[in-house]
Amino acid sequence: MTQDSRKLNEEGRRMWDTKAAFWDELMGEEGNRFHRELIGPAVEALLNLKAGELVLDVACGSGMLARRMAALGAEVIAVDFSAGMLKQAQERGQSGETPIRYQQADATDEEALAAFGEGMFDAVTCTMALMDMPEIGPLYRAARRLLKPGGRLVFATMHPAFNSNNPVFTAEQADVDGELVLTNALKISHYMEMPPVKGVGAKNEPSPHYYYHRPLHELLGEAFAAGLVLDGLIEAAFDPEKVDPNRPLSWYSFPQIPPVMAGRFRVGG
Ligand SMILES: C[S@@+](CC[C@H](N)C(=O)[O-])C[C@H]1O[C@@H](n2cnc3c(N)ncnc32)[C@H](O)[C@@H]1O
C-alpha cells in the first residue's frame, strides 16, 4: 500500500470511530430504506446462504448483515477496522445459535484477513464499504485465499456509474399540454477518473469520510486480477410504486436509476 493510501486509510478509521454511535443509531437494528429495500434483498439473493456455512463479514459496521446471517444459521466472523463500530455491533447482541465473533481487522491488509483461515470460508461478504477503502486489491486477494473451492465473495456498493462522488440531482417542471409534469434527472460529469472526496454518508453526520470512486473496469477488474470470476450481478433501484412526491430530489424518486450495485464473485479455475 502506498504511503498516501495508508494515511487516508488511517484518517478514515478515525472518522468512523468518531461517528460510530451516530451511524449505529441511524441504521438501527435493520438499517435504513437502502438496506431494507435494496442492499439486504440483493445480497441475500446472491449469497443464498445455507445453515452451518462459515462466513467472514468484512467491514461489518454495526453488524446488521452479520446478525442476519447468524439468524439464518451461519457461523459468522465479523471484522471492521473501527473499534467504535465493533463496540456498537457487540452492544446490539447476538441473533443466532452460534455467537458472532467480532474482531478488529483492516480490510486493506491482505495478510491480516488471510490469517482468519485460508480455504476455510464458504463465503466472504462486504457491504457498502468498498467505496470507503483506498485500496480494494488486498481484500479481493485475501478473499481468493480464504474461500473454499466454489466459495463466493458477495459485495454491495454504491453504483459507480450513477451514485458515486456526488451526482447532481435535478428536477424540472414543465407545462405539457396544460399539465404540470415533473422530470427528475441526474447530472454526471465525471466517471473515468475522480480523486477521493469527503462526502456525507448521511445528513448531519458528525464526520464526513472519504469516498473512493472506481469505474467498473477497476471495481471489477481488480477482482479479476485477483483470480475471482463474477457470476452474479444485481443493480438495485427503489420501487416505482413507492415514489415519494414530496421528495423529488431523493433516490426514492429515481426508480429508473439504480443507486446500488451488488455482485457475486467465485474463485476462478
Ligand atoms: C457504510 S459502513 C457499512 C457497514 C456495513 N457493512 C453495512 O452494510 O451497513 C462502512 C464500514 O466500513 C468500515 N471500513 C471502512 N474502511 C475499512 C477498512 N479499511 N477495513 C475495515 N473496515 C473498514 C467502516 O468502519 C464502516 O464500519
The ligand as an SDF file (V2000), in Angstrom:
LIG
                    3D

 27 29  0  0  0  0  0  0  0  0999 V2000
  -21.0020    2.4350    5.3570 C   0  0  0  0  0  0  0  0  0  0  0  0
  -20.4020    1.3850    6.6180 S   0  0  0  0  0  0  0  0  0  0  0  0
  -21.1000   -0.1680    6.1270 C   0  0  0  0  0  0  0  0  0  0  0  0
  -21.2180   -1.1150    7.2670 C   0  0  0  0  0  0  0  0  0  0  0  0
  -21.9560   -2.4140    6.9680 C   0  0  0  0  0  0  0  0  0  0  0  0
  -21.1960   -3.3170    6.1650 N   0  0  0  0  0  0  0  0  0  0  0  0
  -23.2940   -2.1370    6.3340 C   0  0  0  0  0  0  0  0  0  0  0  0
  -23.5580   -2.5610    5.2080 O   0  0  0  0  0  0  0  0  0  0  0  0
  -24.0870   -1.4560    6.9860 O   0  0  0  0  0  0  0  0  0  0  0  0
  -18.7100    1.2080    6.1800 C   0  0  0  0  0  0  0  0  0  0  0  0
  -17.9180    0.4090    7.1950 C   0  0  0  0  0  0  0  0  0  0  0  0
  -16.6650    0.0820    6.6070 O   0  0  0  0  0  0  0  0  0  0  0  0
  -15.6960    0.1330    7.6110 C   0  0  0  0  0  0  0  0  0  0  0  0
  -14.3960    0.2690    6.9350 N   0  0  0  0  0  0  0  0  0  0  0  0
  -14.0080    1.2450    6.0850 C   0  0  0  0  0  0  0  0  0  0  0  0
  -12.7570    1.0190    5.6820 N   0  0  0  0  0  0  0  0  0  0  0  0
  -12.3350   -0.1240    6.2640 C   0  0  0  0  0  0  0  0  0  0  0  0
  -11.1380   -0.8730    6.2320 C   0  0  0  0  0  0  0  0  0  0  0  0
  -10.0720   -0.4540    5.5410 N   0  0  0  0  0  0  0  0  0  0  0  0
  -11.0660   -2.0170    6.9420 N   0  0  0  0  0  0  0  0  0  0  0  0
  -12.1250   -2.4500    7.6690 C   0  0  0  0  0  0  0  0  0  0  0  0
  -13.2740   -1.7640    7.7780 N   0  0  0  0  0  0  0  0  0  0  0  0
  -13.3890   -0.6210    7.0590 C   0  0  0  0  0  0  0  0  0  0  0  0
  -16.0960    1.3360    8.4630 C   0  0  0  0  0  0  0  0  0  0  0  0
  -15.5010    1.3300    9.7330 O   0  0  0  0  0  0  0  0  0  0  0  0
  -17.6090    1.1420    8.4950 C   0  0  0  0  0  0  0  0  0  0  0  0
  -17.9880    0.3640    9.5880 O   0  0  0  0  0  0  0  0  0  0  0  0
  1  2  1  0
  2  3  1  0
  2 10  1  0
  3  4  1  0
  4  5  1  0
  5  6  1  0
  5  7  1  0
  7  8  2  0
  7  9  1  0
 10 11  1  0
 11 12  1  0
 11 26  1  0
 12 13  1  0
 13 14  1  0
 13 24  1  0
 14 15  1  0
 14 23  1  0
 15 16  2  0
 16 17  1  0
 17 18  1  0
 17 23  2  0
 18 19  1  0
 18 20  2  0
 20 21  1  0
 21 22  2  0
 22 23  1  0
 24 25  1  0
 24 26  1  0
 26 27  1  0
M  CHG  2   2   1   9  -1
M  END
$$$$
